[in-house]
Amino acid sequence: MSESTLETSQTEQKITMYATTWCGDCRFAKRWFDSHGIAYDYINIEENEQAADYVMKVNGGARTVPTIIFPDGSVLVEPNARDLAAKFPELAK
């Protein structure tokens, strides 16, 4: 995946989660999205060096995960349930 592809994916109507398999916060975010039926693309940065570089670029040089990119271009890093719920006010109805 090229950097331009990574940047293009931000503007599409999909959420992209950059994560690792061993990260507890990543597993939590994945479970949260799955339990709420929210579609997302999952990219393991340990298997994709370009994705790891992108995460470092977004996070000031840190490989902090999960880094979640939303269709509006906003970013959440290591979000908790309240942070995620705030992105989806329609779930509170």
Sequence and secondary structure as in RCSB ss.txt:
>XXXX:A:sequence
MSESTLETSQTEQKITMYATTWCGDCRFAKRWFDSHGIAYDYINIEENEQAADYVMKVNGGARTVPTIIFPDGSV
LVEPNARDLAAKFPELAK
>XXXX:A:secstr
  HHHHHHHHHSS EEEEE SS HHHHHHHHHHHHTT  EEEEETTT HHHHHHHHHHTTT   S EEE TTS E
EES  HHHHHHT GGGG 
